[in-house]
Amino acid sequence: MPESPSFHMTPDEFRRYGYAVVDWVADYYQRVETFPVLSPVQPGEIRAALPPDPPQQGEPFDAILADVDRLIMPGITHWQSPNFFAYFPANTSGPSILGELLSAGLGVQGMLWATSPACTELETHVLDWLVDMLALPARFRSDGPGGGVIQDSASSASLCALLAARERATGYQSNERGCDGRLVAYTSPQAHSSIAKAMGVAGLGRGNLRLVETDETQAMRPDDLARQIAADRQAGLVPCFVSATVGTTSSNALDPLPEIGRICRQEGLWLHVDGAMSGTAALCPEFRYIHDGLELADSYCFNPHKWMFTNFDCDCFYVADKAALIRTLSILPEYLRNQATESGAVIDYRDWHIPLGRRFRALKLWFVIRHYGVEGLQHHVRRHVELAQRFADWVRASDRFELAAPAPLNLVCFRHVGGDDLNRRLLDRLNQSGHLYLTHTTLDGRYALRLCVGQAQTEERHVAQAWAHIQETAALVEQEPDQ
Ligand SMILES: *Cc1c(COP(=O)(O)O)cnc(C)c1O
């Protein structure tokens, strides 16, 4: 119940409940391992437990917080559990959570430089830091024609890249007149689904996305890319965009950027490189080979919200030519006109993405980088790769399991030798146990399990326990009759 007659939470109440929430989060991290990793609730169960109507009178904060434990926690899948090995991680950390809290406290809407200069300038600065930290091509730094911006997600980054490519290819006419239906784009069948989604959203049409053949490592084949571009030109179409992936979501395949980049240069196509999770590996010099050829790209993105201890959402998107992006997305109504913008001396990030409004996300990223330092971040990335490689060694040494794809970094795709049905049942059993959470993919038409190491608290014992559970459960599933 609000103590103040205004209904607002008073500063003293905020202090008291704020401490309680921070305690709650700290306790959560201490006991996160005790929850079943994958929420066991059935569809509709959480909603059914919620009151049907909103409260007419305000309620005491203690009661609200208690209901988080009672009503919400059963429906939580514990992404921050050290036994979460599913999908790609969405890890976080103390400094990130606190940066997020401060950002919410400031409540800044940073659409223009003028609406909070620090929101813009810290973002530019931290994104330049990351160019150096990942040894990305200098053309992505903001002091030349390029620059970086924080987006909500890699999906949005890829969409913006495609929109800029579309405009560049049509003399910046499509924004006004719509798309003419002859534009085509290329990616591999292993690319993230967000590329196909972007094709539809950008008006090029999902049917105009060409899937380029892959090699035995699931990487894009440049010879087939060149062949398809030539065939499309022959047919009177207008190739405009290639999206290559470093670290595909399905199996962590690495598309060969130098060859793809050369083709894009020769053909005048926009090359976007999607490094959503794996880009973070480049913090460590020994993994920077994944970005060989990136200097040929027009745009690049990676997600600190996946593997760099920065809570969702935070994607870093870089372009080599910011003018193309800004010309594509800029629209200036009278009510946003201001002196700083007119002067041309500032960045207005509203012109760098789809929405107008933007949160102060650079704060949490800055906190993370300052807290861990480059060395701290490198330490954890190395450790995750080392643990995944150890797991891959155990799979290789087993006579009942095999690797389903090369495992260059922190993702291991593997399968039981007993066939798709057995692997499917094995995965269900494992996830129902609550001890760990894995997901699956198909590679060359066959079912494969995926284990990705990337949680902040994951240690060797968790990966060793996962392998023990997998073997024990497989022994049980082997005994069951086929279904
Ligand atoms: C996870 C992932 C994405 C999507 O990331 P969002 O930030 O959730 O949009 C895109 N591309 C790749 C390669 C991914 O792994």
The ligand as an SDF file (V2000), in Angstrom:
LIG
                    3D

 15 15  0  0  0  0  0  0  0  0999 V2000
   20.9050  -15.6760  -31.9320 C   0  0  0  0  0  0  0  0  0  0  0  0
   21.2180  -15.3090  -33.3280 C   0  0  0  0  0  0  0  0  0  0  0  0
   20.5300  -14.3170  -33.9920 C   0  0  0  0  0  0  0  0  0  0  0  0
   19.3200  -13.6240  -33.3980 C   0  0  0  0  0  0  0  0  0  0  0  0
   19.6740  -12.8560  -32.3420 O   0  0  0  0  0  0  0  0  0  0  0  0
   18.6560  -11.7770  -31.7430 P   0  0  0  0  0  0  0  0  0  0  0  0
   19.5830  -10.7940  -31.1280 O   0  0  0  0  0  0  0  0  0  0  0  0
   17.8370  -12.5180  -30.7670 O   0  0  0  0  0  0  0  0  0  0  0  0
   17.8600  -11.2310  -32.8620 O   0  0  0  0  0  0  0  0  0  0  0  0
   20.9320  -13.9570  -35.2590 C   0  0  0  0  0  0  0  0  0  0  0  0
   21.9600  -14.5600  -35.8470 N   0  0  0  0  0  0  0  0  0  0  0  0
   22.6520  -15.5480  -35.2460 C   0  0  0  0  0  0  0  0  0  0  0  0
   23.8120  -16.1840  -35.9500 C   0  0  0  0  0  0  0  0  0  0  0  0
   22.3000  -15.9580  -33.9780 C   0  0  0  0  0  0  0  0  0  0  0  0
   22.9710  -16.9310  -33.3750 O   0  0  0  0  0  0  0  0  0  0  0  0
  1  2  1  0
  2  3  1  0
  2 14  2  0
  3  4  1  0
  3 10  2  0
  4  5  1  0
  5  6  1  0
  6  7  2  0
  6  8  1  0
  6  9  1  0
 10 11  1  0
 11 12  2  0
 12 13  1  0
 12 14  1  0
 14 15  1  0
M  END
$$$$
